[in-house]
Amino acid sequence: MSTAPRPRIAVTTGEPAGIGPELCASLAARDWPCELTLIGDRGLLEQTGGRPLAGLAVEHVPLAAPSRPGRLDPANARYVLALLDAALDGTAAGRYDAIVTAPVHKGVINDAGVPFTGHTEYLAARTATPLPVMMLVGAGLRVALATTHLPLASVSAALTTERLDAVVRVVVRDLASKFRIVRPRLLVCGLNPHAGEGGHLGREEIDVIEPCLARLRDEGLALTGPVPADTAFLPERLQGHDAVLAMYHDQGLPVLKHASFGHAVNVTLGLPIVRTSVDHGTALDLAGTGRADPGSLHAALALAIELCAARRP
């Protein structure tokens, strides 16, 4: 009998002053069913891990400047982006099947004079993806976002019929292709309290969300909503659905993070590659203390392995 090939997965080690390098070094403590490569400065990884990285391959990318735990340095901003570029170049060349990313610090990258809004947008630009969609997975939940890193005051204007249509299609397509869900069933939140209360608390549901969902249902998509966000996560609402689509970042993610923070996984839908990430930031106050929980990174790697298997013919 033939054995399926082990997926080849690149893990970018993230902001060098944060907890990313030590979390990545912790991957050496387990035997993973994949060919695993860490992308980062080898000396930094061995230093933060406290030992040689036995059993782990490293694609060495040198730091631009020495790094100290908890001390951000804009001089290393382009190093952080070089890690992502190395991973993307490796997937384009066929050396890697998926990318797992440790956290980066958006502020210090911008302080270095490099416009940067986040991993999701950077990976989308590099892969010419017109519409990446953020989805977090954890505690039996999948929560996707119609808009991501926007000020709350900008959400309504960004939530156009065209955008919502495109986001729903990306989520449904990737739930089918990457998660092998035969006919994805999506529970869609409204934007306003009580899903607009018939227009008394806002018209986005009437003018944008309801007409968009109706057209997509006519095409055969399994969509429920818009439903009030404050009751969307009740067990009886969730039953029979494969994912929830929230309208903005802080509408859906607090619920998921309450249920599974530290063990949830960020998945970027819409990309031509598999990309997963942690559900937390750089945690500068924990860097170098040995108290950082590697649970989310380990979950991100496990999900990347699962998604690679699901993509096999």
C-alpha atoms as one frame of an Amber mdcrd trajectory, in Angstrom:
protein
   0.000   0.000   0.000   1.239   3.502  -0.781   1.641   6.029   2.012   0.489
   9.618   1.543   3.421  12.046   1.593   3.954  14.026   4.766   2.994  17.685
   4.295   5.868  20.158   4.199   5.097  23.087   6.458   6.981  26.331   7.017
   6.621  28.124  10.352   7.623  31.789  10.387   8.985  32.755  13.797   7.581
  36.287  13.948   8.662  39.325  15.937  12.059  38.432  17.435  11.462  40.373
  20.665   8.137  38.640  21.296   7.175  35.113  22.289   7.182  33.767  18.721
  10.741  32.374  18.672  10.350  30.469  21.955   6.956  29.100  20.923   8.457
  27.898  17.661  11.388  26.310  19.482   8.849  24.388  21.605   7.721  22.524
  18.488  10.883  20.423  18.824   9.380  18.714  21.890   6.839  16.788  19.785
   6.999  14.450  16.821   4.772  16.070  14.186   3.385  14.136  11.193   4.909
  16.572   8.727   8.194  17.868   7.393   8.599  20.965   9.526  10.849  23.937
   8.770  11.249  26.971  11.004  12.064  30.209   9.193  14.100  32.603  11.286
  17.473  33.356  12.797  18.975  30.028  13.910  21.004  31.544  16.744  17.940
  33.335  18.136  15.882  30.150  18.027  18.541  28.087  19.780  19.018  30.826
  22.374  15.317  31.173  23.177  14.756  27.422  23.081  17.682  26.843  25.417
  19.037  23.992  23.327  19.897  22.994  19.747  16.790  22.472  17.645  17.168
  18.716  17.339  14.938  17.292  14.632  13.792  20.639  13.279  15.010  22.073
  10.013  15.698  25.811   9.970  15.704  28.091   6.951  18.105  30.648   8.340
  17.238  34.316   7.896  19.667  36.508   9.858  18.479  39.200  12.222  19.184
  42.739  11.081  20.118  43.735  14.646  20.571  41.894  17.953  17.266  41.224
  19.657  16.335  41.267  23.352  13.106  39.772  24.764  10.434  42.410  25.213
  12.416  45.183  23.484  11.015  46.136  20.099  13.531  47.424  17.559  12.393
  48.927  14.238  15.724  47.786  12.776  14.296  44.248  12.691  11.022  45.180
  10.989  12.252  44.171   7.538  13.643  40.948   9.021  10.091  40.054  10.095
   8.800  40.682   6.572  11.714  38.714   5.120  10.460  35.671   7.051   7.091
  35.938   5.343   8.723  36.454   1.963  10.870  33.352   2.461   7.817  31.266
   3.322   5.860  32.578   0.347   8.771  32.032  -2.006   9.051  28.481  -0.676
   5.395  27.715  -1.319   5.605  29.235  -4.807   8.627  27.038  -5.546   6.837
  23.935  -4.278   9.072  23.423  -1.221   6.268  24.030   1.279   2.617  22.987
   1.287   1.454  25.373   4.012   2.535  28.320   6.142   2.035  28.735   9.881
   2.817  32.173  11.269   3.909  33.240  14.739   2.783  36.735  15.807   4.207
  39.974  14.476   3.960  43.494  15.882   2.221  45.831  13.432   3.252  48.972
  15.283   6.998  48.478  15.131   6.835  47.613  11.431   5.002  50.863  10.770
   7.466  52.707  13.009  10.182  51.499  10.641   8.439  53.311   7.786   6.858
  50.205   6.240   3.063  50.433   5.752   1.684  47.222   7.245  -1.841  46.395
   8.408  -1.331  42.728   9.199  -0.384  39.250   8.066  -3.661  38.754   6.225
  -3.311  41.790   4.015   0.409  41.217   3.397  -0.077  37.611   2.314  -2.980
  38.628   0.104  -0.907  41.287  -1.649   1.986  38.890  -2.217  -0.294  36.172
  -3.639  -2.464  38.566  -5.696  -5.527  37.514  -3.700  -8.337  40.031  -4.286
 -10.235  39.277  -1.078  -8.708  37.450   1.883 -11.119  36.501   4.651 -10.145
  35.986   8.284 -11.644  33.017  10.103 -10.865  31.799  13.615 -11.366  28.182
  14.600 -11.626  26.914  18.157 -13.850  25.203  20.732 -15.935  23.678  17.951
 -16.620  27.108  16.415 -15.660  28.648  13.097 -16.112  32.427  12.939 -15.388
  34.333   9.727 -15.359  38.119   9.348 -16.965  40.224   6.631 -14.602  43.107
   7.522 -11.365  42.888   9.493  -8.969  45.570  10.711 -11.116  48.679  10.353
 -12.140  51.380  12.795 -15.697  50.709  13.909 -16.802  53.990  12.340 -15.713
  52.686   8.924 -17.484  49.319   9.014 -20.882  50.383   7.676 -19.426  52.083
   4.593 -17.182  49.093   3.904 -20.067  46.631   4.152 -21.308  46.888   0.575
 -23.426  44.353  -1.245 -20.479  43.559  -3.503 -18.133  42.915  -0.592 -20.598
  40.781   1.344 -21.380  38.723  -1.755 -17.684  38.114  -2.352 -16.949  37.272
   1.293 -19.779  34.733   1.509 -18.573  33.043  -1.673 -14.991  32.825  -0.354
 -16.116  31.348   2.968 -18.420  28.779   1.373 -15.851  27.810  -1.252 -13.018
  27.329   1.235 -15.161  25.453   3.753 -15.834  23.048   0.902 -12.345  22.877
  -0.609 -10.130  23.188   2.467 -12.354  21.705   5.182 -14.113  19.122   2.958
 -17.601  20.201   4.062 -19.906  18.994   1.302 -22.531  21.770   1.515 -21.409
  24.456   3.952 -24.150  26.013   6.054 -23.442  29.573   7.111 -25.098  31.539
   9.937 -24.873  35.255   9.101 -25.044  38.004  11.731 -26.693  41.345  11.252
 -24.685  44.521  11.737 -26.923  46.438  14.122 -28.400  45.543  17.509 -31.352
  43.180  17.057 -30.343  42.910  13.365 -31.672  46.424  12.838 -35.086  45.988
  14.502 -36.891  46.307  11.161 -34.956  49.430  10.231 -35.460  51.277  13.521
 -31.853  50.595  14.598 -30.195  50.891  11.192 -30.918  49.971   7.587 -27.841
  47.922   6.661 -29.787  44.687   7.094 -32.616  45.894   4.834 -30.492  47.629
   2.215 -27.435  45.356   2.041 -27.425  42.118   3.999 -30.904  40.688   3.399
 -30.955  41.317  -0.395 -27.459  39.870  -0.773 -28.302  36.706   1.160 -31.571
  36.286  -0.761 -29.766  36.327  -4.117 -27.172  33.841  -2.903 -29.854  31.528
  -1.546 -31.457  31.587  -4.995 -28.144  30.201  -6.286 -28.391  27.334  -3.829
 -26.138  28.510  -0.985 -27.212  27.409   2.494 -27.418  30.685   4.409 -29.336
  31.675   7.545 -29.735  35.286   8.550 -29.210  38.032   9.187 -29.654  37.087
  12.831 -29.037  39.293  15.878 -25.386  38.899  16.877 -26.215  38.760  20.581
 -28.054  35.460  20.105 -26.098  34.048  17.157 -23.882  31.930  19.399 -26.634
  30.244  21.375 -26.317  26.444  20.978 -29.742  26.149  19.333 -28.751  28.797
  16.757 -25.395  27.211  16.013 -26.860  23.744  15.578 -26.935  22.780  11.942
 -24.407  25.413  10.845 -20.747  24.977   9.917 -19.588  28.558  10.493 -20.733
  31.979  11.644 -20.121  35.076   9.535 -19.753  38.188  11.720 -19.880  41.645
  10.185 -16.836  43.074  11.991 -13.842  42.015  14.054 -15.131  42.571  17.582
 -18.612  41.245  16.863 -17.642  37.603  16.521 -14.148  37.131  17.898 -14.780
  37.926  21.591 -17.127  34.944  21.785 -14.685  32.564  20.168 -11.729  33.837
  22.167 -13.683  33.559  25.401 -14.314  29.909  24.567 -10.839  28.999  23.342
  -8.226  31.741  23.732  -4.719  30.362  23.639  -5.839  27.316  21.691  -7.719
  28.844  18.767  -6.368  29.150  15.231  -6.536  31.991  12.715  -7.080  30.694
   9.164  -6.865  32.952   6.120  -9.508  31.990   3.574  -9.318  32.993  -0.070
  -5.569  32.468  -0.454  -4.226  29.969  -2.996  -2.205  28.447  -0.132  -2.948
  27.043   3.312  -2.099  29.570   6.022  -2.837  29.267   9.721  -1.698  31.376
  12.641  -1.964  31.896  16.372  -4.896  33.672  18.004  -2.735  36.068  20.040
  -0.113  38.773  19.736   3.558  39.095  20.542   3.044  39.207  24.357   6.171
  41.273  24.941   5.673  41.098  28.707   5.988  37.289  28.595   8.932  37.120
  26.198  11.914  35.390  27.755  10.032  34.393  30.931   9.248  30.815  29.930
   5.572  31.361  30.795   4.200  31.708  27.257   1.605  29.065  26.363   2.416
  27.358  23.033  -1.103  25.915  22.726  -2.320  28.147  19.904   0.814  27.616
  17.794   0.583  23.874  18.263  -3.110  23.996  17.307  -2.268  26.106  14.242
   0.296  23.555  13.096  -2.080  20.657  13.719  -4.809  22.358  11.686  -2.380
  23.150   8.852  -1.476  19.450   8.696  -5.183  18.562   8.610  -5.948  21.064
   5.872  -3.042  19.807   3.759  -4.465  16.302   4.013  -7.901  17.553   3.009
  -6.500  19.152  -0.161  -5.052  15.897  -1.440  -6.994  14.406  -4.368
